[in-house]
Amino acid sequence: MKPVARPVYLNLLRIHLPLTGWVSILHRVSGVLLFVALPLGVWALSVSLSGEAGFRRMADMAAHPLARLVLLGLVWAFAHHVFAGLRHLALDVHWGVDIRTARLSSLMVILAAGLVTLAVAWRLFT
C-alpha cells in the first residue's frame, strides 16, 4: 500500500469547525483582546482623572469615529467573553453537554454577544 502524502503545515482556512469550536476559539481571542486593551484603559482612566484638561482630552478622543469602532470591538469582546465563559462554566458542571444543547448554547452565545454589540452600536452612533 502506497503511503498518502500529508501536508506538513496546517491550513487554518481549510478547517471547517463546528459552531461550538468557533465559540471556544473566539472566547480565547476575546480574552486576549481584553488583556491587551487593559493597559490602554488604565491609561485613559488615569488621564481623565488627572484634571479637567485630561478629562476633556479623553472626551475629545472618545468622540472620534475610529475610537468608537475600537470601543465597539471591545464591547463585543467583553460580551462574548462573558457569555462564552458562562457557557464553559456550565459545561464544566456537566450542564448542556449533549450535542444538541451544546450547539444551542453556542448559538445563544453568538446571538447574545451580537445583540449587546448592536445595542451599544446604536447608542454610540446615533
Rosetta blueprint (number, residue, H / E / L):
1 M L
2 K L
3 P L
4 V L
5 A L
6 R L
7 P L
8 V L
9 Y L
10 L L
11 N L
12 L L
13 L L
14 R L
15 I L
16 H L
17 L L
18 P L
19 L H
20 T H
21 G H
22 W H
23 V H
24 S H
25 I H
26 L H
27 H H
28 R H
29 V H
30 S H
31 G H
32 V H
33 L H
34 L H
35 F H
36 V H
37 A H
38 L H
39 P H
40 L H
41 G H
42 V H
43 W H
44 A H
45 L H
46 S H
47 V H
48 S H
49 L H
50 S L
51 G L
52 E H
53 A H
54 G H
55 F H
56 R H
57 R H
58 M H
59 A H
60 D H
61 M H
62 A H
63 A L
64 H L
65 P H
66 L H
67 A H
68 R H
69 L H
70 V H
71 L H
72 L H
73 G H
74 L H
75 V H
76 W H
77 A H
78 F H
79 A H
80 H H
81 H H
82 V H
83 F H
84 A H
85 G H
86 L H
87 R H
88 H H
89 L H
90 A H
91 L H
92 D H
93 V L
94 H L
95 W L
96 G L
97 V L
98 D L
99 I H
100 R H
101 T H
102 A H
103 R H
104 L H
105 S H
106 S H
107 L H
108 M H
109 V H
110 I H
111 L H
112 A H
113 A H
114 G H
115 L H
116 V H
117 T H
118 L H
119 A H
120 V H
121 A H
122 W H
123 R H
124 L H
125 F H
126 T L
